[in-house]
Amino acid sequence: MKTLTANRKTKKAAALSLLIGGALALYLALTPGTSTQAGPVVEMYQDPNCGCCTDWADHLKEAGFEVRQHKTRDMRSVKVEHGVTPELSSCHTALVEGYVIEGHVPAADIHRLLEEKPDVVGLTVPGMPHGSPGMETGRYDDYAVLTWRHEDRTPAVFNEYTHD
């Protein structure tokens, strides 16, 4: 029986392939945004005709969240069900890990909420301030991200964004 042996070129090509494959695997493992593991799941409720809501969902996806968008014409019922009063209200309502996220809350604040796990209902950016995520219009309003509790609906400031 004749045994076939690899020649020098074949051995070099195989070694080079292993080296390149290993380098590619290391690069993918260490590069942000290339993970195959999804981040926290955000269940988002929005009016079917609202474009800024989709822009906010894209902002969250870029920050590592998995966003599931649900379109409904009855946003009032969604807000009432989750304890969002008219004073706290914005255009879309989202749920993530037991918290309510109302309006154009920056992803960084949601990550902080999920890390700190305070005893609050959730976060809100009331209204639709220009310059907040999903409301990039070229104009910038100052705004606050607020928290609230079920038993005391008086909002507290979680974070503030000011622009000069």
VOPAGU-2260 file (C-alpha; in pm, 1 decimal, decimal comma):
REM VOPAGU-2260
SITE   aa  ch    i         X         Y         Z
SITE  MET   A    0       0,0       0,0       0,0
SITE  LYS   A    1     135,0     340,5     -97,4
SITE  THR   A    2     115,2     618,3     164,0
SITE  LEU   A    3      59,2     966,8      31,7
SITE  THR   A    4     247,6    1244,5     205,6
SITE  ALA   A    5     176,1    1609,7     175,4
SITE  ASN   A    6     433,3    1814,2      -3,4
SITE  ARG   A    7     582,1    2133,1     139,0
SITE  LYS   A    8     336,4    2365,1     -41,1
SITE  THR   A    9      34,7    2173,9      89,6
SITE  LYS   A   10     168,0    2183,9     446,4
SITE  LYS   A   11     230,6    2560,3     421,7
SITE  ALA   A   12    -118,1    2621,9     280,3
SITE  ALA   A   13    -277,8    2417,9     559,6
SITE  ALA   A   14     -78,1    2603,1     826,3
SITE  LEU   A   15    -167,5    2937,2     672,6
SITE  SER   A   16    -537,6    2844,0     662,8
SITE  LEU   A   17    -530,3    2747,1    1030,6
SITE  LEU   A   18    -353,2    3070,6    1120,7
SITE  ILE   A   19    -599,1    3288,4     926,3
SITE  GLY   A   20    -899,3    3098,8    1063,5
SITE  GLY   A   21    -772,9    3135,6    1419,6
SITE  ALA   A   22    -705,7    3506,2    1371,4
SITE  LEU   A   23   -1055,1    3557,4    1227,3
SITE  ALA   A   24   -1215,7    3371,5    1518,2
SITE  LEU   A   25   -1019,5    3581,4    1768,6
SITE  TYR   A   26   -1114,5    3904,9    1588,4
SITE  LEU   A   27   -1485,2    3815,4    1588,8
SITE  ALA   A   28   -1473,2    3717,1    1955,6
SITE  LEU   A   29   -1311,6    4045,5    2060,6
SITE  THR   A   30   -1490,6    4289,5    1830,1
SITE  PRO   A   31   -1789,6    4469,6    1986,8
SITE  GLY   A   32   -2119,1    4418,7    1810,2
SITE  THR   A   33   -2029,9    4081,8    1661,2
SITE  SER   A   34   -2168,7    3868,1    1941,7
SITE  THR   A   35   -2425,1    3611,6    1841,2
SITE  GLN   A   36   -2588,0    3640,1    2184,1
SITE  ALA   A   37   -2878,0    3885,8    2184,9
SITE  GLY   A   38   -2907,3    4154,3    2450,3
SITE  PRO   A   39   -3213,1    4224,8    2663,6
SITE  VAL   A   40   -3545,9    4187,2    2483,5
SITE  VAL   A   41   -3754,8    4503,5    2452,9
SITE  GLU   A   42   -4125,3    4459,6    2374,8
SITE  MET   A   43   -4221,2    4790,0    2212,9
SITE  TYR   A   44   -4575,1    4912,9    2144,5
SITE  GLN   A   45   -4624,0    5190,0    1889,9
SITE  ASP   A   46   -4878,2    5347,7    1660,8
SITE  PRO   A   47   -4847,6    5195,9    1310,1
SITE  ASN   A   48   -4791,6    5540,0    1155,0
SITE  CYS   A   49   -4514,5    5665,5    1385,7
SITE  GLY   A   50   -4171,8    5692,6    1223,6
SITE  CYS   A   51   -3986,3    5827,3    1525,8
SITE  CYS   A   52   -4076,0    5509,9    1717,4
SITE  THR   A   53   -3898,4    5299,2    1455,2
SITE  ASP   A   54   -3597,2    5533,1    1475,1
SITE  TRP   A   55   -3589,1    5483,0    1853,9
SITE  ALA   A   56   -3608,1    5103,8    1805,5
SITE  ASP   A   57   -3308,6    5127,0    1569,2
SITE  HIS   A   58   -3120,2    5324,5    1837,8
SITE  LEU   A   59   -3183,0    5043,0    2086,3
SITE  LYS   A   60   -3076,5    4774,0    1839,4
SITE  GLU   A   61   -2749,2    4960,2    1779,4
SITE  ALA   A   62   -2696,7    4954,6    2158,0
SITE  GLY   A   63   -2735,1    4575,7    2176,5
SITE  PHE   A   64   -3103,8    4532,7    2257,3
SITE  GLU   A   65   -3334,1    4293,3    2076,9
SITE  VAL   A   66   -3645,9    4495,0    1990,6
SITE  ARG   A   67   -3981,3    4337,2    1909,8
SITE  GLN   A   68   -4214,2    4599,4    1766,8
SITE  HIS   A   69   -4590,9    4565,6    1814,5
SITE  LYS   A   70   -4811,9    4805,0    1621,5
SITE  THR   A   71   -5143,0    4908,4    1772,4
SITE  ARG   A   72   -5389,9    5191,3    1727,0
SITE  ASP   A   73   -5490,1    5167,8    2094,2
SITE  MET   A   74   -5181,0    5310,4    2265,0
SITE  ARG   A   75   -5395,8    5461,8    2541,0
SITE  SER   A   76   -5488,1    5113,6    2668,4
SITE  VAL   A   77   -5123,2    5004,2    2662,4
SITE  LYS   A   78   -5023,2    5308,8    2868,5
SITE  VAL   A   79   -5307,8    5267,2    3120,6
SITE  GLU   A   80   -5227,0    4896,1    3162,1
SITE  HIS   A   81   -4865,1    4978,3    3250,3
SITE  GLY   A   82   -4924,7    5276,9    3476,6
SITE  VAL   A   83   -4819,6    5554,3    3240,3
SITE  THR   A   84   -5013,9    5868,4    3332,3
SITE  PRO   A   85   -5075,1    6149,1    3081,4
SITE  GLU   A   86   -4803,4    6358,0    3252,4
SITE  LEU   A   87   -4547,4    6081,4    3191,6
SITE  SER   A   88   -4667,8    5995,5    2843,3
SITE  SER   A   89   -4489,5    6000,2    2508,1
SITE  CYS   A   90   -4555,3    5824,3    2178,7
SITE  HIS   A   91   -4438,2    5464,4    2239,0
SITE  THR   A   92   -4433,0    5231,9    2539,0
SITE  ALA   A   93   -4185,2    4948,7    2587,4
SITE  LEU   A   94   -4127,5    4672,8    2840,6
SITE  VAL   A   95   -3788,6    4529,0    2933,2
SITE  GLU   A   96   -3708,3    4294,4    3221,4
SITE  GLY   A   97   -4014,8    4403,8    3419,3
SITE  TYR   A   98   -3964,4    4777,9    3366,4
SITE  VAL   A   99   -4175,0    5019,4    3161,0
SITE  ILE   A  100   -3986,1    5246,4    2919,8
SITE  GLU   A  101   -4195,9    5538,2    2795,7
SITE  GLY   A  102   -4085,5    5752,9    2504,9
SITE  HIS   A  103   -3744,5    5848,7    2374,0
SITE  VAL   A  104   -3528,5    5720,8    2660,1
SITE  PRO   A  105   -3159,4    5685,6    2561,8
SITE  ALA   A  106   -3028,5    5328,9    2552,4
SITE  ALA   A  107   -2750,6    5414,9    2799,5
SITE  ASP   A  108   -3013,1    5501,1    3061,6
SITE  ILE   A  109   -3195,0    5172,5    3001,3
SITE  HIS   A  110   -2867,0    4981,5    3041,7
SITE  ARG   A  111   -2805,0    5171,8    3369,4
SITE  LEU   A  112   -3159,8    5091,1    3489,4
SITE  LEU   A  113   -3109,0    4721,3    3419,0
SITE  GLU   A  114   -2771,1    4724,8    3592,7
SITE  GLU   A  115   -2879,6    4917,0    3905,5
SITE  LYS   A  116   -3229,2    4760,3    3928,1
SITE  PRO   A  117   -3395,1    5037,5    4133,4
SITE  ASP   A  118   -3741,3    4988,7    4282,9
SITE  VAL   A  119   -3927,3    5194,9    4021,4
SITE  VAL   A  120   -4190,5    5127,2    3755,9
SITE  GLY   A  121   -3957,0    5243,1    3481,4
SITE  LEU   A  122   -3816,1    5535,6    3287,5
SITE  THR   A  123   -3986,0    5803,8    3082,0
SITE  VAL   A  124   -3900,6    6099,0    2864,0
SITE  PRO   A  125   -4236,7    6279,6    2855,6
SITE  GLY   A  126   -4333,1    6441,4    2527,9
SITE  MET   A  127   -4107,0    6417,7    2226,7
SITE  PRO   A  128   -3801,2    6638,6    2283,7
SITE  HIS   A  129   -3589,8    6722,9    1981,0
SITE  GLY   A  130   -3244,3    6565,4    1995,0
SITE  SER   A  131   -3352,2    6264,5    2198,2
SITE  PRO   A  132   -3299,3    5919,5    2039,2
SITE  GLY   A  133   -3542,0    5882,5    1748,8
SITE  MET   A  134   -3607,6    6257,7    1742,8
SITE  GLU   A  135   -3290,6    6370,0    1568,3
SITE  THR   A  136   -3429,3    6670,8    1382,8
SITE  GLY   A  137   -3126,8    6902,2    1392,3
SITE  ARG   A  138   -3273,5    7091,8    1685,4
SITE  TYR   A  139   -3181,2    7008,4    2045,6
SITE  ASP   A  140   -3408,3    7050,5    2347,8
SITE  ASP   A  141   -3301,5    7003,9    2708,6
SITE  TYR   A  142   -3484,5    6709,3    2864,1
SITE  ALA   A  143   -3485,8    6479,2    3165,1
SITE  VAL   A  144   -3524,8    6105,5    3196,5
SITE  LEU   A  145   -3761,8    6043,7    3485,8
SITE  THR   A  146   -3854,0    5748,6    3708,1
SITE  TRP   A  147   -4179,2    5686,7    3893,4
SITE  ARG   A  148   -4328,1    5441,4    4142,0
SITE  HIS   A  149   -4674,1    5283,7    4151,1
SITE  GLU   A  150   -4756,6    5409,4    4500,3
SITE  ASP   A  151   -4618,4    5761,4    4440,7
SITE  ARG   A  152   -4647,8    5884,4    4086,1
SITE  THR   A  153   -4435,0    6192,6    4158,2
SITE  PRO   A  154   -4151,3    6159,0    3908,0
SITE  ALA   A  155   -3785,8    6174,2    4008,8
SITE  VAL   A  156   -3495,8    6271,6    3781,1
SITE  PHE   A  157   -3286,7    5973,2    3666,9
SITE  ASN   A  158   -3069,7    6167,1    3419,3
SITE  GLU   A  159   -3064,4    6505,5    3245,1
SITE  TYR   A  160   -2956,7    6610,2    2898,1
SITE  THR   A  161   -2877,2    6974,5    2832,6
SITE  HIS   A  162   -2759,3    7134,5    2512,4
SITE  ASP   A  163   -2600,4    7472,1    2457,1
